[in-house]
């Protein structure tokens, strides 16, 4: 089945629904199936950038800036002003553009405070004690329940562990950015088998997300299409997930979902960018310092996974 639309950079606007409701643009990144977001106050035109990618080619270990350029072009096109550069977790499938966007916009960058726990796990995996310091590389480490503003809109932080120990969901009015918890209703849910992941925790996180008001727009972190759908999607309401998500619709039992999730995860390979991405993302999207030859090197554990 040919899937040309899954290979395109697609942008969609989910319009504000009125007072307290943000404008949201989703920007599809086809190489990793990631969705990047711009969340903006329609009155003040202040915006947050969420989970933007720094493009990385794992075949040649080269970086490029098409994704962040596209996102910043959209910001300029709509006359927006960036107040925050946000990530929901240290991504395994793409390199975060956090440090790059901070330098280009002047906006502070932020992530959840439990990224420190993830840093400890991966410092041991890479045998790089003391290398990762989230407090150094992020301007703000958000705690559960903390809030901040985008223009006149309030953004609230929900701790949503399971995919990673430190994943967070950003809730802004009737919009929630749910990262790698849920997929679209016709796909289900995301994996929980990375180091520190836990399917039981992920179930609990998803239930907290689905306890939001039924009209809440949920914006997921990834989409890869399905056998019957060749166009990426990333938005559905809480009500639509509860009625039709094939993994966690109303009536699903916790033990059945955990068994299904764990069995599925046991068949999945590591993402092809994970071992490069994590040691960059846990530096806030910064590369390691150049060595004495002026070149940058990454460290890869052998026979660890």
NORDADA-V874072 format. One record per run of one state. SS is the DSSP state (a for helix, b for strand, c for the rest). FROM is the first residue (numbers start at 0). LEN is the number of residues. If there is no record, write none. Layout:
{{SS FROM LEN} {SS FROM LEN}}
This chain:
{{c 0 3} {a 3 4} {c 7 3} {b 10 4} {c 14 8} {b 22 7} {c 29 4} {b 33 7} {c 40 5} {b 45 5} {c 50 2} {b 52 5} {c 57 4} {b 61 3} {c 64 1} {a 65 12} {c 77 3} {b 80 6} {c 86 8} {b 94 2} {c 96 1} {a 97 8} {c 105 2} {b 107 5} {c 112 2} {a 114 12} {c 126 7} {a 133 4} {c 137 2} {b 139 3} {c 142 4} {b 146 4} {c 150 2} {b 152 7} {c 159 8} {b 167 5} {c 172 2} {b 174 5} {c 179 2} {b 181 1} {c 182 6} {b 188 1} {c 189 9} {a 198 11} {c 209 7} {b 216 4} {c 220 1} {b 221 1} {c 222 3} {b 225 1} {c 226 2} {b 228 1} {c 229 5} {b 234 3} {a 237 7} {c 244 9} {a 253 12} {c 265 8} {a 273 8} {c 281 24}}
